[in-house]
Amino acid sequence: MLTLQERIMLISYIKRMESSYRDFMGGVSLPQMELQTMSLEEMRAQLANAEVIYNPTTNAYTFRVFEQINHPAIAKDCEYIIFHEFTHALDISRYGAGNRDKYNQLRGYLEYHASQVELMKMLGASTFHQTIEFSLLDKVCDTNGEVTVLEFIEQGMNATSELMSKPDFKQNLNLVFHAVGTLYNYLGRISICRMYATDFDAYSSALEQKCAGEGLFGSEMWKSIRTLFNGMMTDSLIDLGGMLYYGSLLQLCRSYGIVG
């Protein structure tokens, strides 16, 4: 449990991150969020240093964060995670606040856009909309240390494959939901690489082949998803993406017999 002084320091750090995020995103406004802390044990169980929890019934946002996330040894390497979660809160407030159906449809875009913001932050962009150049072999830092951009993307793809390989995958709604979310994370990161990586064409075929999206959704549905979730999305595309996300997820769950 944090001491009073430690909690004050954590709150101050989160406020600085909020200010930095607003500048990074061009002066946006974040919704009011209740701050809750996670112990080391809770963080390990959650497999995340931070998360935004939204209740569409009460329109309430909770920001849960590892209580030591502001420790100097890890803080800098966790900033991209905080930016990822702040993007969830931003997009919910813009497109799904107070509407459970809209919020449920939005879930694919939430992961897609948050991963775009996350990668731009990792790449050292000054703002989200900055035009940058990088190589997929350039190094970035995630919570495990230094990796190439290509390795970072591959780690995400491997996570999807690992989830799909679990024996009870097709009977477990939470696993299916999580796997689908990781695919939208992948599409968000790939979209940034397609726009700004100078050597993307050299790796695009391999990345497409390794991706588990086609195996999960089938070739036609996956083609529709990755065609729509590509680049910076307008409000109208976000609406279309929401219908496609929800419809494809429902179709997938019905094919597994998870829902009627």
C-alpha positions as CSV (number, residue, x, y, z in Angstrom):
1,M,0.0,0.0,0.0
2,L,1.3,3.4,-0.9
3,T,2.1,6.0,1.8
4,L,0.3,9.4,1.5
5,Q,3.5,10.9,0.1
6,E,3.9,8.2,-2.5
7,R,0.2,8.6,-3.6
8,I,0.7,12.3,-3.9
9,M,3.7,11.7,-6.1
10,L,1.8,9.2,-8.2
11,I,-1.1,11.6,-8.7
12,S,1.3,14.3,-9.7
13,Y,3.0,12.0,-12.2
14,I,-0.4,11.0,-13.8
15,K,-1.3,14.7,-14.1
16,R,2.0,15.4,-15.9
17,M,1.3,12.4,-18.2
18,E,-2.2,13.8,-18.9
19,S,-0.8,17.2,-19.8
20,S,1.9,15.6,-22.0
21,Y,-0.8,13.4,-23.7
22,R,-3.1,16.4,-24.4
23,D,-0.2,18.2,-26.1
24,F,0.8,15.1,-28.1
25,M,-2.7,14.7,-29.4
26,G,-3.2,18.3,-30.3
27,G,-4.9,19.8,-27.3
28,V,-7.6,17.2,-26.7
29,S,-9.7,16.9,-23.5
30,L,-9.7,13.7,-21.5
31,P,-12.8,12.7,-19.4
32,Q,-12.6,12.8,-15.6
33,M,-11.2,9.5,-14.4
34,E,-11.1,8.0,-10.9
35,L,-7.6,6.9,-10.1
36,Q,-7.1,3.4,-8.6
37,T,-3.8,1.7,-8.0
38,M,-2.7,-1.9,-8.6
39,S,-0.3,-3.8,-6.4
40,L,2.5,-5.8,-8.0
41,E,0.5,-9.0,-7.5
42,E,-2.6,-7.4,-9.1
43,M,-0.5,-6.0,-12.0
44,R,1.0,-9.4,-12.7
45,A,-2.5,-11.0,-12.6
46,Q,-3.8,-8.4,-15.0
47,L,-0.8,-8.6,-17.3
48,A,-0.9,-4.8,-17.7
49,N,0.6,-1.8,-16.0
50,A,-2.5,0.3,-16.6
51,E,-6.0,0.0,-17.9
52,V,-9.1,2.2,-18.4
53,I,-12.4,0.7,-17.2
54,Y,-15.5,2.3,-18.5
55,N,-19.1,1.8,-17.3
56,P,-21.6,2.9,-20.0
57,T,-24.5,2.7,-17.5
58,T,-23.0,5.3,-15.2
59,N,-20.7,6.9,-17.8
60,A,-17.9,6.5,-15.3
61,Y,-14.2,6.1,-16.1
62,T,-11.6,4.4,-13.9
63,F,-7.9,4.6,-14.5
64,R,-6.2,1.6,-12.8
65,V,-2.4,1.9,-12.7
66,F,0.5,0.0,-11.2
67,E,1.3,1.8,-8.0
68,Q,5.0,2.0,-8.8
69,I,4.6,3.0,-12.5
70,N,6.2,6.4,-11.7
71,H,9.4,4.8,-10.3
72,P,12.4,6.2,-12.2
73,A,13.6,2.8,-13.3
74,I,10.4,2.0,-15.2
75,A,8.5,5.2,-15.8
76,K,9.9,6.2,-19.1
77,D,9.4,2.8,-20.6
78,C,5.7,2.8,-19.5
79,E,4.7,6.1,-21.0
80,Y,3.5,4.5,-24.3
81,I,1.2,2.2,-22.2
82,I,-0.3,5.2,-20.4
83,F,-0.8,7.0,-23.8
84,H,-2.5,3.8,-25.1
85,E,-4.9,3.8,-22.2
86,F,-5.6,7.5,-22.3
87,T,-6.5,7.0,-26.0
88,H,-9.2,4.5,-24.9
89,A,-10.7,7.1,-22.5
90,L,-10.5,9.8,-25.2
91,D,-12.2,7.7,-27.9
92,I,-14.9,6.4,-25.6
93,S,-15.8,10.0,-24.6
94,R,-15.9,11.0,-28.2
95,Y,-17.8,8.1,-29.8
96,G,-19.4,5.8,-27.2
97,A,-20.1,7.6,-24.0
98,G,-23.3,6.6,-22.2
99,N,-24.3,4.3,-25.0
100,R,-23.7,0.6,-24.4
101,D,-24.3,-0.5,-28.0
102,K,-22.0,2.2,-29.4
103,Y,-19.4,1.4,-26.8
104,N,-19.5,-2.3,-27.7
105,Q,-19.2,-1.5,-31.4
106,L,-16.3,0.8,-30.7
107,R,-14.0,-1.8,-29.1
108,G,-12.1,-2.7,-32.3
109,Y,-11.3,1.0,-33.1
110,L,-10.3,1.5,-29.4
111,E,-7.5,-1.0,-29.8
112,Y,-6.6,0.1,-33.3
113,H,-6.3,3.8,-32.5
114,A,-4.6,3.3,-29.1
115,S,-1.9,1.2,-30.8
116,Q,-1.3,3.8,-33.4
117,V,-0.8,6.4,-30.7
118,E,1.3,4.0,-28.7
119,L,3.7,3.3,-31.5
120,M,4.1,7.0,-32.5
121,K,5.0,7.7,-28.8
122,M,7.5,4.8,-28.8
123,L,9.1,6.2,-32.1
124,G,9.7,9.5,-30.5
125,A,7.3,11.6,-32.5
126,S,6.6,15.1,-31.1
127,T,2.9,14.8,-31.9
128,F,0.6,12.1,-33.1
129,H,0.1,13.7,-36.4
130,Q,3.8,14.4,-37.1
131,T,5.1,13.0,-40.4
132,I,8.1,10.9,-39.5
133,E,10.4,8.4,-41.1
134,F,11.8,5.2,-39.5
135,S,13.0,1.7,-40.3
136,L,11.4,-1.4,-39.0
137,L,14.9,-2.3,-37.8
138,D,15.1,0.8,-35.6
139,K,15.1,0.2,-31.9
140,V,12.3,1.2,-29.5
141,C,11.9,0.4,-25.8
142,D,9.0,-1.5,-24.4
143,T,8.5,-2.8,-20.9
144,N,10.8,-5.7,-21.6
145,G,13.7,-3.6,-22.9
146,E,15.1,-2.6,-26.3
147,V,13.6,-4.3,-29.4
148,T,13.3,-3.4,-33.1
149,V,10.0,-2.1,-34.3
150,L,9.7,-5.3,-36.3
151,E,10.2,-7.5,-33.2
152,F,7.7,-5.4,-31.3
153,I,5.0,-6.0,-33.9
154,E,5.9,-9.7,-34.1
155,Q,5.5,-10.0,-30.3
156,G,1.9,-8.9,-30.7
157,M,1.3,-11.3,-33.5
158,N,2.7,-14.1,-31.4
159,A,0.4,-13.2,-28.6
160,T,-2.6,-13.7,-30.9
161,S,-1.3,-17.1,-32.0
162,E,-0.7,-18.2,-28.5
163,L,-4.2,-17.3,-27.5
164,M,-5.7,-19.2,-30.4
165,S,-3.6,-22.3,-29.6
166,K,-5.1,-22.7,-26.2
167,P,-7.2,-25.9,-26.0
168,D,-10.3,-24.1,-24.8
169,F,-10.0,-21.1,-27.1
170,K,-13.2,-21.8,-29.2
171,Q,-15.2,-22.3,-26.0
172,N,-13.9,-19.3,-24.1
173,L,-15.5,-16.0,-25.0
174,N,-12.9,-14.0,-23.0
175,L,-10.1,-15.6,-25.0
176,V,-11.8,-15.0,-28.3
177,F,-12.5,-11.3,-27.3
178,H,-8.9,-10.8,-26.3
179,A,-7.5,-12.4,-29.4
180,V,-9.7,-10.2,-31.6
181,G,-8.5,-7.2,-29.7
182,T,-4.8,-8.1,-30.3
183,L,-5.5,-8.2,-34.0
184,Y,-6.8,-4.7,-34.0
185,N,-3.7,-3.7,-32.0
186,Y,-1.7,-5.3,-34.8
187,L,-3.6,-3.4,-37.5
188,G,-3.0,-0.1,-35.7
189,R,0.7,-0.6,-35.5
190,I,0.9,-1.8,-39.1
191,S,-0.9,1.3,-40.3
192,I,1.8,3.5,-38.8
193,C,4.5,1.4,-40.4
194,R,2.7,1.5,-43.8
195,M,2.5,5.3,-43.6
196,Y,6.0,6.1,-42.3
197,A,8.4,3.1,-42.4
198,T,10.9,3.5,-45.3
199,D,11.4,-0.2,-45.6
200,F,7.8,-1.4,-45.0
201,D,7.5,-3.0,-48.5
202,A,10.4,-5.3,-47.7
203,Y,8.6,-6.8,-44.8
204,S,4.9,-6.4,-45.6
205,S,4.4,-9.8,-47.2
206,A,6.0,-11.6,-44.3
207,L,4.0,-9.6,-41.8
208,E,0.7,-10.4,-43.6
209,Q,1.6,-14.1,-43.8
210,K,2.4,-14.3,-40.1
211,C,-0.7,-12.5,-39.0
212,A,-3.4,-14.8,-37.6
213,G,-6.3,-12.7,-38.8
214,E,-7.2,-14.7,-41.9
215,G,-7.1,-17.9,-39.8
216,L,-9.5,-16.5,-37.3
217,F,-12.0,-14.6,-39.5
218,G,-11.5,-16.2,-42.9
219,S,-9.9,-14.6,-46.0
220,E,-12.9,-12.5,-47.1
221,M,-13.8,-11.1,-43.7
222,W,-10.2,-10.4,-42.8
223,K,-9.7,-8.6,-46.1
224,S,-12.7,-6.4,-45.3
225,I,-11.4,-5.6,-41.8
226,R,-7.8,-4.7,-42.8
227,T,-9.0,-2.7,-45.8
228,L,-11.2,-0.5,-43.6
229,F,-8.9,-0.3,-40.6
230,N,-6.0,1.3,-42.5
231,G,-4.5,4.7,-41.9
232,M,-6.1,7.6,-40.0
233,M,-9.9,6.9,-39.8
234,T,-12.5,9.6,-40.2
235,D,-15.7,9.6,-38.1
236,S,-17.7,8.0,-40.8
237,L,-15.1,5.2,-41.2
238,I,-15.1,4.7,-37.4
239,D,-18.9,4.2,-37.6
240,L,-18.5,1.7,-40.4
241,G,-15.7,0.0,-38.6
242,G,-17.8,-0.4,-35.5
243,M,-20.5,-2.2,-37.4
244,L,-17.9,-4.4,-39.1
245,Y,-16.2,-5.2,-35.8
246,Y,-19.3,-6.1,-34.0
247,G,-20.8,-8.1,-36.9
248,S,-17.6,-10.1,-37.5
249,L,-17.1,-10.8,-33.8
250,L,-20.7,-12.0,-33.5
251,Q,-20.3,-14.2,-36.6
252,L,-17.1,-15.7,-35.2
253,C,-18.7,-16.4,-31.8
254,R,-21.7,-18.0,-33.5
255,S,-19.4,-20.2,-35.6
256,Y,-17.8,-21.4,-32.3
257,G,-21.2,-22.0,-30.7
258,I,-20.4,-19.5,-27.9
259,V,-23.5,-17.4,-28.6
260,G,-26.8,-18.2,-30.2
